[in-house]
Structures are given as C-alpha cells and as structure tokens.
Amino acid sequence: MQRPEAWPRPHLGVGAAAVQAGGPEPPAGAGEPTGPRLQEPSLYTIKAVFILDNDGHRLLAKYYDDTFPSMKEQVAFEKNVFNKTNRTDSEIAFFGGMTIVYKSSIDLFLYVVGSSHENELMLMSVLTCLFESLVHVLRKNVEKRWLLENMDGAFLVLDEIVDGGVILESDPQQVIQKVNFRADDSSLTEQSVAQVSLPRLILLLRSFLPWH
C-alpha cells in the first residue's frame, strides 16, 4: 500500500502555538514589530510649483493639493517663502512643515514644494528639470521678460513634469520632445483649418442650405 505523501505542517504563530499547548492566549499585537511605523510612500510628492519675480509677485503657479485652498492663502504663502529665501544662498528651505527647493535666475525665483518627509534630491531633480526645460523652450535666459512672452510653453513644460502632484518626468530631453510633439500637433491642426480656402468654405456651407 502506497504511503500518502507527507505535507509540511503549517507554521504556527505565537498565539496559535500557545493555544495549542494549552497556555494562555498572548495579548493582541504580540509578535508584531515594535517601534514607530514608517510612513508609506506616496506618488503624490509635489504640493506646488511656482515662479516669482524679484519682487515676490507670482508669474506662474500650480498647486496640487488643498493645503492652500484659496488664492489669498496661496499668495500669502508665496510671499512668506519669498521673504525667507530671496536673500540666502541656500537651495533648500523648511517652512510650515514643508520642504522647499528653489533656484534664482536673473530676475526670477523658481520653487518646488513638497511635504516635510520628501526626499530633497527628488524635489531638486524636478526643479532642475523645470529650469533646463525652460532654457530650451525660451531659447534665451530664464528671465521675466521671456517667460511672460512664452507662458503657454512654460505651462506645457510644467504639465509634462508634474501632473496632479505626481512626478512624470525628470529628464529635460524627454520633456522637450513631448512639448515639441504637442506643439507640432497643435500647429498642424491650425494649419489644416487655415488651408480651407474661402471658395471651398462657401461651397461647403451651401451644401447645408435647405434650398440647395
């Protein structure tokens, strides 16, 4: 007669072993690791990105959570951050329970804001990507005059880097390729509309007239 195959016995936890042995059941949570629990990582690492001029006035800004729900609160926060950072040589600041990395360029200040537990290097990679991408898009120095003249391109760049607080891209070359693709696609659409000549447009409209 063939012997049945032996299966490994399931491992008994601390509580199960004690109950099986007839001893008292250990308290709830026994056997679990002690000490502070690590905060689970989140994809939503960016709270805000904004660019101010050298007077602390907003030129471009996007907020990705409800830490500052109103425009008034956002502007007050930006002003406080500017006052804290515009005269220092540092690139990192800790303010209001948040980590802020920043960079100055001629008459502009660029800021990336994350929560207090975010990795400064990750935030800095976003800031560097934003700056280098703007250098390419503006094709000149990153300064107020050129930024104001190319604001649409600046927003396109930012949207390719961060979406809803999630970091999408930190490589400037990839960002530029995507921005150029979107710009080319938009220009082709405009061109296709412009290529409809007036006579053809009249004929097209006549085809929809009831007395035609």
N, C-alpha and C positions, 0 to 999 in steps of 0.2 A: 504494500500500500504506500502510495507516494505521500511523503510528508508535506503538509501545507507550507508554503513559502513564509518565512519569518519576516514580518514587517517591523521596522524600527518603531519603538514606542515614542509617542509624542512627548516633547519636553514639558515638564510641569513647572509652572511658575512658582513664585514664593508662596502665594496664597493657596494654590492647588496642592502643593506638597504638604503644607501644614495641615490642611483639612484632611488629606488622605491619611496622614499619620495620626489623626485624631487630636491634634493640638488645636489651640485657639486660632481663629482666622486673623491674620495680621490686619492692621488698620489700612484703610483706603489710601492708596498712593504709595504703599510700601514697594520698594524695588524700583521706583521711578527716580531718574537723576535729580539730584538736588541742585540748588543754586539758581541764579536768575536765568530766566529763559531768554534766548536770543530773539530779537525781533525778526520776523520773517521778512525776507527781501521782497521788494515791490518793484514792478515795472514802472510805476508812476514816480519817477525820480526827480522830475523838474517841476518846481512850483511856478516859476515865472522867468521870463527873459525880457529885458528892456534895455533900451538905448536912450541916454540922456545927453543933452548938450552941456557945454561947460558952465552953464548957469543952473543946471539941475532940472531943466524942463524936458518933459517927455517928447521924444520923437517917434519911437516905436515901442510897443509893449504888448506882451501876451501873457495872460495868467491862466494857469491850468487847473486850479482848484479853487475852493471857496474860502481860502484863508483871508483874502481881502475881497469881499463880495461887491463892494461899491467902488465907483470911480474915485470918490473922495478918499476912501481908505487906501486905495492903490497909490494915488498921487502923494498922499501923506507918507506912506511907506517909502516911496521912491525918493522923496525929499530927505527923509531921515537917513536913508542909505547913502545918498549923495554927500550929505554933510559929514558922514562918518568916514567916507572913503576918498573924497576928492583931493585931500592934501597928504595922503600917505603913499608910500612906495610899495606897500604890500599888495598882493594879488588875491588874498583871502580875508574875509571878514566874517565874524559870527555876530549875528544881530537878531534879537527877538526869537531865539530858538531856531534860527535858520543859518545855513551855511551859504555864503555868497562869494562867488569868484567874479573878478572884474578885471577890465583892461581899459586903459585910456589910449586914445588915438587922436592926436591933434586937438580938435575941439569936441570930441565925443567920449562918452564913457559907456562901455558895454558891460552888462551884468547878467549872470546866470544864477538863479536862486534855487536851492534845494533844502530839504529838511536837515535838521542838525546831525542826523546819523548818516547822511550820504557821504560817499567817498569823494574827497576833494579832487582827486585826479580824474574821476569820471566827469564831474562838473567842469573841470578845466578843459577836458577834451572837447566838450560841447562848445565852450567859449572859443577855443582855438579854431574849431571847425567853422563856427559862425564868422569869425574875423577873416580867416583866409578865404572863405567863400565870398564874402563881401568885397574883398580886394579884387577878386576876379570879376565879379559882376559889375562893380563900379568902374573897373579898369583905371582907376586913379586912386589917390589916397582915400582912406576911410575917414571922411570928414563930413561935417553937417551939410555943406552945400550939395555935394554929390549924392549923399544919402537922400535928401529931400527930393532930388530930381529923379531918383530911381527907387522910390519907396515900394512900388509893386514888386520889383525884383528882390528887394530886401525881404519882403514878406514871403515870397516864394522860397527863398533860401531858408528862412526860419522854419517854414512848414515842412521842408524836406529833412530838417534835422530833428525837430521835435514835433510830435503830434499828440495832443491831449495829455502832455506830461511825460510821454514815453519817448525815449531816445531812439530815433530811427536810424540815424547815420552820424558817424563822427569822422568820415573821410571826406575832405573838401572836394577831391576829384569826383567822387561819386555824386556828391551834391550838385556840382556844376553840370555834370552830364544830365542829371534828372531835370534840373532847371532849364537847361538848353532844350531838352526834348519837349518840355511843356510849353516853352516859348515858341518853338518851331511849330508845334501842333496848333497853337493859337493863331499864329500868323498865317498858316495855311488855311484855316477856317475863314479868317478875314479876307484872304486873297480870293478864295472861292466865291465869296459873296460879291466882292468887288468886280469879279470877272463877268458877272451877269450884266451885259450891256443894256442900255436903255431900250433899244428896239425889241430885244428879246424879252425884257421885263414887261413891255407893253403887250406883246403877243401873249405872254403867259397870263397876264391879268385879263385880257379879252376872253381867253378860253373859259374863264369862270363867270363871265357875264351871262345873265339869263337870256338876253336877246341874241346872243351869238349863234 
